[in-house]
Amino acid sequence: MRIHVIQTGIFAIKSVQPEGRGKGNPILNIVLDKNWTEPLPIFAFVIEHPEGLIVVDTGETARVAEPGYFPWWHPYYRFGLQEWVQHEEEIGPQMRAIGLDPRDVRWVLLTHLHTDHAGGLAHFPKAEHLVSRSEYTYAKGTGGLFRGYPSNRWPRWFNPTLINMQPEPISSFPVSYPVTRAGDVRFVPTPGHTVGHLSVVVTTSEMTYFLAGDASYTQALMLSEKIDGVSPDRATARQTLERVHAFCRATPTAYLPSHDLDTPDRLANRKVAIASSTPTAVMVGAV
Ligand SMILES: [Zn+2]
């Protein structure tokens, strides 16, 4: 099994978004914040697995530069987001550059449906797309558009498999969803950043990789269990961060969020989130 990280451009968001500021309306907090983050990477992942090619999130599309791509009336796109993506930075061309054909992808796993995770869907018309039922329900249609998901830009053929968690605990998570038959690639529920947010746990004989999506924007924010500025449900977000933290304490884990500058280094050099982790077997399917 081999995991590749692919950077599909950069974005800047308001400072209040990754770190949060406690209470108040998230969108209003973002609109009123005058400070932008430094440009941050938009990462996606490709896993070469014996059961087939797996993509985790699809990154962003260069189409974001087209006038009117995002709804002009939505305050988040107008005041809260700047993105820079070149055509050759999209996930399709980048996969071809490393000798992988996007048409060979078996599964596209979506941590959530925000634009910078679902923007590259058009590259994978033949794959099976997996997303949580609650995320898809929340993101689709006109309602989803208002809630900040550009559902009008999803490819017409986009008809994802909606997954339900199985009673298969893994470490601190009481349920999970096995993607591969081997059970070494599985979804765990990490709601908070969005209602149906998922993360992907990849277990190898050497260590575990936690593909976190936006469960937190950085590893430091996960370790300090700091809730971000867009989570609609703070209690749920807190519980998720506690669970992810506990997972990293129990198991040597490389923690790989989608916008953390250190994600490629952690992946390449197998750097664990908590160095003092003592190797313990990951309890897959234990009752
Ligand atoms: Zn997001």
Boltz pocket constraint, residues with backbone or C-beta under 6 A from the ligand:
constraints:
  - pocket:
      binder: B
      contacts: [[A, 112], [A, 114], [A, 193], [A, 214]]
      max_distance: 6.0
